[in-house]
């Protein structure tokens, strides 16, 4: 919600609500830079550590991009804590948010350490991408669990690669640009297969509503709002990097 209110179309509207939301995010940050993931608790770890802090950082950075540069102080102090956390326990869930967060931070702050952290995450993530499964259409998808085929979560990971491509482009890192471009295009090809076509929609209970939705995998037809939302953000990120991906 906080991130959505940073959209320029809302300028001059809902200012009190936006301020309250960002105060809530700011108040959740501890002195060491971590964010408390359990309201009412002093603990900054727990089940939400790979989700909430990254979401909070993205929201703060979007607000900074909208003009509130003070929010960058909160982002800067969080850097070492979450870099150390990833190095201790790397997970795909973490990369899904932090690749975007630190790519945006690198762009806003010009800090090469932030870009290097994006590369560290994306380079690790590429080790989970399938490249030898053209027969069953799984090429470009990302394996999260052994023996479990790639699913809609690959949408999130492909966006992370696109964010890495943006950071590599800004630094002129041509080697990484080429590697990330190849990975992103393969990921996009896989993810686009998950979008329900008109022909497929005819097999579902409400074809008109199902058309254009995003399924959970190549073998299921469960369409959820979060599947669609993540796909939209992937496509928006892709459009931002259209020239680097040669799809302009």
N, C-alpha and C positions, 0 to 999 in steps of 0.2 A: 504494500500500500504506500509506504513512504517513497519508494522508488517511482511509483506511478505518478505521484504528485510533483515530480521534478520535470515532467514534460512541459515544454514551453506553452502549450495550449492552456495550461492551468495557471499561468502567471497572473497574479492578482486575485486568484481564487483559492479558497481553502488554506490560506496562509497559517491560520491558527492551528488547523489540523496537522499541517505539514510540520510545523515547529514542534508540536507535541509529540509526533511520531519520532522525529529525530532526537528530541530530548530523551525519549525512551531508549533509543539505540545507544546514545552517548552515555547514559547512566549505567548501561550494562557493561561498560568497559572497565577492567581492573587496571591497577597501576602498572602491571607488567605488559599491558597491551592486549591481553586476552579478553574475550567477551563471555560473560556469564550466560550459560546455555540453559540454566534451570532457574526460572523466576522464583524468588524467595529463598534461594540458596546461594552460598558463596562459591560454589564449585564452578569452575570454568570448563571442566572437562565433561565427560558423560556422552550419552548417545548423540547429542546434537552438535558436537564439536566440529564435525566435518561438513555440516550444513549451515547452521545459523550464522557463525562468524563470517563465512564467505558471503552470504546473502547480505549481512549487515554492511560489510565493506563495499560491496557493489552499490548499495543504496547511498552510502556516504560519498562515494566517488561520483555518482550521478548528480548528487546535490552540489558537489564541488564543481563539476562541469557546468552546472547551471548558475554558478557564480558565488557560492558559499565556500570560499577557499579555506575558511577556518576548519572545515571538516577534514582537510588533509592532515592536520596535526594528529587526529585520531588514527588515521590510516598509517601514518609514519611510525607511530609508537607500536602498532600491532605487527609490524613486519617481522622482526626477529623471532617473536614468539611463534608465529604460524609457519615461518620457514623451518624453524627447529622441529615443530610438530610434524610437518610433512616428512622431513628427513628421518625422523624416528619411526613414523608409521604412515607410509604413503598409501593412499586409497583413491580410487576413482571418484568417490563422492566428493572428496576434498578438491580435486583438480577441476571438477565441474564448475565450481564457483570461483576458486582462487586464480585460475588462469585468466578469467575475465577481469577479476579485481586488480591483479597486479599488472596486467596489460594496460588497463586504464590508468593505473597509478604511474606507470612508467611514462605514459604519454603526457600526463598532467605535470609530473614532477621532473621529468628528464633524468630520473635516477636509473643508472645502468644496472644496479643491483636488483631492482625490481624486474627488469627485463630478463636478467639472468635467472631469476627465480621462475619466471614463466617458462623459460626454455628447459629448466630442470624438470618441471612438472610434465611438460608436453613430451620431452624426450622419453621420460619414464612411461608415459601413456602409450606411446607408439609401439612399445613392446607387447601391448595387448591387442593390437589390431591384426585381423586376419588378412593375409595376402595370397593364400593358396587355396581358396574355396570358391572358385568361379563356377563350378558345376552346380552348386546348390544355392547360388546367389548370395552367399554370406561374405564375399570379399568386401573389405572396407568396414565391416562391423567390428565391434570391440568385445572381447571375451572378458567377462568380469569373474565368472566362476568356471572352473574346469568342467568340461562336458556339458555346459549350458550354452546353447546357441546365442549369438548376439541378439539383443532386443532393442526396444525403443530407447534404452539408456544410451545407445550409441549416438543418438541425436545430441545429447549433452556433451559427450566426449568429442564429437566432431566439431562442435562449436568451440571447445577448448583449443583444438588444433588451429582453427581459424583465428582465434585470439592470439595464439602463438605466432601465426603468420603475420599478423598486424605488427607485433613487437619486432619480429625479425626484419620486416620491411622498413620500419622506422630507423633501425640501426644499420641498415644496409648489409645485413648478414645473408648474402646470396646463397650460401650453402644450405643454411636452415630454411630459407625461403623456398628453395626447390623441394626439399624433403617434406616440408609441411604442406606445400601446395599439392604434392602427389598424394599425401595422406588425406588431406581435406577433400579432394575430389573423389577419392575412393569412398570415404565416409559418406559424402553426399549421395553418391550413387546408391549405396546401401539404404540410407535413410529415406530416400525418395520412394523406395519400394513399399514403404510402410503407409504411404498415403492412399486412402481408399479411392479407387477409380469409380467411374460411373458403372462400369460392368460389374465390379465387385459389390457395389452398393446394392445392386438388385437382389443379392442373396440375404440381405439383412432386413430386420423387421421394419425399420423406417429409412428407406433408401435415400430420401431427400435430405435427411438430417445426417446420415452417415457419410454421404459423398464429401470428400475433402478432409475427412477425419483422419486420425493417425492411430494405427493399430499397435498393440503391444509387441508384436513380433511378426515374422513372415508366416507363422503358423496359427495365429490367433486373430480374432476380430473384436477384441475388447478395445473400444475407443474411449479415451478419457480426456478430460479438459486439460490436464497437465501434459499429456502427450502432445496435444495440439499447441499449447503455449510454448513448450520447449522447441518445437519445430519452427514456430514463428520466429523465436529469437535466433535460432540457427540461421534461418533464411535472411533475417535482417543483418546479422553479422557477415554473412556471405556477400550480400549486396554491398556492404561497406568495403569489402576486399575484392570486389569483382575484377578490378584491373589486375591484381596480383594473381588471381585464379584464371585469368584469360577467359572470363565469361562476360566481359563488359559488352 
